[in-house]
Amino acid sequence: MDMKKYNVAILGATGAVGQEFLNLIEERNFPFANLKMLASKRSAGKKIQFMGKEYTVEETTDDSFKDVEIALFAGGAASKQFAPAAVKAGAVVIDNSSAFRMDPEVPLVVPEVNPQAIARHKGIIANPNCSTIIMMMALKPLYDLSKIKRIVVSTYQAVSGGGKEAMAELEQQVDDIVAGREPQANILPGAKFPKHYQIAFNLIPQIDVFYDNLYTKEEMKMVNETKKILEDDSLRITATTVRVPVYRSHAESVNVEFEDEVSVEAARKAIDAFPGAIVRDNPAEQIYPMPLFTSGKNDVEVGRIRKDESIEHGLNFWVCGDQIRKGAALNALQIAEYMIEHDMI
């Protein structure tokens, strides 16, 4: 019997996440019947070649979602504007922006971690923040071994998280420095901010706006989203998020305090058995995860797993994952695949 195929729309088809949606739809043989490419007025009319067919990018309007069953939103301000119209037209929206993540009516889902939340959706399902997803892939198997009391996470986030312009600026700055020219900074920590800093050969300890508590929005996303996904408000979490001069794939240093003893060996075994996570951890052979080797990969890699000798029940680990794949497009597509597999669309 032929598998049912679905009418799919991609909002933000011309951006980095939108393009990754297309790569993954082809790679994973996602069952689409019709594909609608949507973007802003600025990108409307562009042509996209995909699987032997030419598609014309359409400007997104409230009427764009007629007959659409699955709407993959790449993120940005358009989500808040168009998600209600897509739901009203009968589509399930899987949204990569932060617009709905903390809405109690909207499930926040990492399919390997909390697929049961999908059933509670009312038309919109939120993709967590990229850094949260990557951390979750290592945390959940540990959380299943012992309740976690406290998490301290520091991130090393690639410039692609800041968009195509940030990637281009890193490349230009490196070229300028190598050629002896003065590098220009116009993008990071974000085009909307009054002050910008060189990212080449530098680190910027600001991702998004600062809140009154002196944490950034990105840091508080990790705190609040982790609690929501694990449905555990008792978790104590603190985060520091940093932009680093790497093109693609985020890295994170995570310290976890458990209620009970969790050995290094038990942690390695649990993480390695978890779908979508790979232990790459052999200090004697200098084997550990790095952005260089996780870029373009679907799996998240975990290494440097070791006892925290400063507390009774603690572990440290290092995790790397491609934030455009598992941290964005892949996670959203896996939600759609789960819904198809369980006859939820």
Disulfide bonds with the S-S distance in Angstrom:
none
